[in-house]
């Protein structure tokens, strides 16, 4: 979903436990594939960049993880191993599921999105948007090319 959270429960860090998001992911059979992708994002990031100094300018480009989180993700991956989504702690699940929700292939370029997964994600985004529009109040300021998004304004 492209937009800016108005309600806290729709902020990126809260999406892995957001009921409407979880319902949509379940309907689209995306929970496990996104969990697997989150593990892959963490593993690939650690493999490629785990030895860099946290002050390295590369980390300015990293949108889905901060450099100070690298050790935590290393511990999480060690702890969860090959366990499924339902077998890990809520904290670990939130951290892993946050990664694919924040990941953007065009910007991050790790090559982790298959065509099938892209299609499922686009379908899920469409269905989530319909559910959001049915709510009494929109909890996200959606990015529209022809509309001003006041939620995206930075009022100092």
Phi, psi and omega per residue, in radians:
X1 nan 2.218 3.109
X2 -1.674 2.019 3.130
X3 3.012 -3.081 3.138
X4 -2.068 2.249 -3.123
X5 -1.120 2.301 3.001
X6 -1.674 -0.773 3.093
X7 -1.630 2.447 -3.107
X8 -0.973 -0.626 -3.100
X9 -1.158 -0.177 3.105
X10 -1.857 0.135 3.014
X11 -1.255 2.624 -3.039
X12 -0.871 -0.803 -3.080
X13 -1.158 -0.289 -3.135
X14 -1.776 -0.180 -3.095
X15 -1.036 -0.621 -3.136
X16 -1.119 -0.201 3.097
X17 -2.128 0.156 3.134
X18 -1.309 2.180 -3.045
X19 -1.031 -0.744 -3.124
X20 -1.181 -0.687 3.102
X21 -1.153 -0.815 3.137
X22 -1.077 -0.718 3.103
X23 -1.051 -0.766 -3.140
X24 -1.158 -0.759 3.119
X25 -1.084 -0.672 3.120
X26 -1.152 -0.796 3.139
X27 -1.062 -0.598 -3.104
X28 -1.622 0.103 -3.105
X29 0.942 0.827 -3.092
X30 -1.940 -0.136 -3.058
X31 -1.058 -0.946 -3.128
X32 -1.178 -0.773 3.102
X33 -1.046 -0.672 3.109
X34 -1.253 -0.587 3.055
X35 -1.088 -0.818 3.107
X36 -1.069 -0.723 3.121
X37 -1.122 -0.708 3.107
X38 -1.049 -0.741 3.071
X39 -1.093 -0.725 3.118
X40 -1.125 -0.700 3.102
X41 -1.064 -0.825 -3.133
X42 -1.096 -0.841 -3.126
X43 -1.055 -0.826 -3.110
X44 -1.126 -0.745 3.137
X45 -1.096 -0.784 3.122
X46 -1.121 -0.713 -3.125
X47 -1.143 -0.769 -3.069
X48 -1.397 -0.633 -2.943
X49 -2.212 0.050 -3.076
X50 -1.079 -0.410 -3.125
X51 -1.640 -0.063 3.131
X52 -1.282 2.617 3.014
X53 -1.175 2.439 -3.078
X54 -1.114 -0.237 3.083
X55 -1.544 -0.034 -3.114
X56 -1.033 2.363 -3.127
X57 -1.046 -0.361 3.104
X58 -0.945 -0.677 -3.046
X59 -1.159 -0.265 3.033
X60 -1.157 -0.432 -3.123
X61 -1.561 -0.289 -3.075
X62 -1.368 1.988 -3.030
X63 -1.699 -0.337 -2.997
X64 -1.775 -0.128 -3.077
X65 -2.733 2.445 3.066
X66 -1.594 2.660 -3.082
X67 -1.059 -0.527 3.137
X68 -1.288 -0.155 3.081
X69 -1.534 -0.194 -3.095
X70 -0.940 -0.848 3.127
X71 -1.080 -0.634 3.125
X72 -1.144 -0.725 3.106
X73 -1.172 -0.600 3.078
X74 -1.074 -0.772 3.104
X75 -1.122 -0.744 -3.137
X76 -1.065 -0.840 -3.134
X77 -1.061 -0.661 3.106
X78 -1.154 -0.696 -3.092
X79 -1.244 -0.702 -3.027
X80 -1.541 -0.442 3.107
X81 0.859 -2.141 -3.117
X82 -1.789 0.313 3.128
X83 -1.140 2.707 3.113
X84 -1.479 2.993 -3.133
X85 -0.953 -0.678 -3.083
X86 -1.396 -0.169 -3.074
X87 -1.714 0.025 -3.074
X88 -1.965 2.905 -3.108
X89 -1.186 2.773 3.128
X90 -1.046 -0.734 -3.118
X91 -1.091 -0.811 3.117
X92 -1.115 -0.722 3.122
X93 -1.069 -0.771 3.133
X94 -1.074 -0.769 -3.109
X95 -1.151 -0.768 -3.117
X96 -1.233 -0.758 -3.103
X97 -1.235 -0.409 3.106
X98 -1.147 -0.580 -3.061
X99 -1.066 -0.932 -3.136
X100 -1.195 -0.427 3.112
X101 -1.285 -0.421 3.133
X102 -1.729 -0.252 -3.057
X103 -1.275 2.386 3.068
X104 -2.242 1.971 -3.068
X105 -0.995 -0.750 -3.110
X106 -1.063 -0.535 -3.134
X107 -1.680 -0.704 -3.018
X108 -1.573 -0.500 2.962
X109 0.897 0.838 3.061
X110 -1.632 -0.110 3.096
X111 1.203 0.642 -3.050
X112 -1.770 -0.100 -3.115
X113 -1.718 2.067 3.035
X114 -1.436 2.855 3.105
X115 -1.063 -0.688 3.131
X116 -1.105 -0.775 3.137
X117 -1.168 -0.694 3.082
X118 -1.000 -0.803 -3.129
X119 -1.088 -0.783 3.135
X120 -1.091 -0.699 3.132
X121 -1.144 -0.761 3.115
X122 -1.096 -0.719 3.081
X123 -1.085 -0.750 3.141
X124 -1.126 -0.729 3.112
X125 -1.065 -0.738 3.114
X126 -1.076 -0.825 -3.141
X127 -1.152 -0.677 3.100
X128 -1.122 -0.723 3.122
X129 -1.053 -0.748 3.099
X130 -1.040 -0.720 3.129
X131 -1.164 -0.707 3.121
X132 -1.119 -0.731 -3.134
X133 -1.171 -0.372 3.117
X134 -1.450 -0.198 3.130
X135 -1.247 2.716 3.120
X136 -1.058 -0.531 3.134
X137 -2.466 2.311 -3.122
X138 -1.216 2.113 -3.115
X139 -1.481 -0.032 -3.121
X140 -2.316 2.356 2.974
X141 -1.479 1.803 -3.056
X142 -1.308 2.488 3.057
X143 -1.358 2.072 3.078
X144 -2.185 2.379 -3.088
X145 -1.151 -0.451 -3.076
X146 -1.920 0.240 -3.086
X147 -2.327 2.470 3.065
X148 -1.307 2.318 -3.140
X149 -1.882 1.690 -3.092
X150 -1.159 -0.445 3.118
X151 -1.194 -0.395 -3.130
X152 -1.543 -0.091 -3.133
X153 -1.224 2.524 3.105
X154 -1.878 1.711 -3.100
X155 -1.708 1.332 3.106
X156 0.135 nan nan
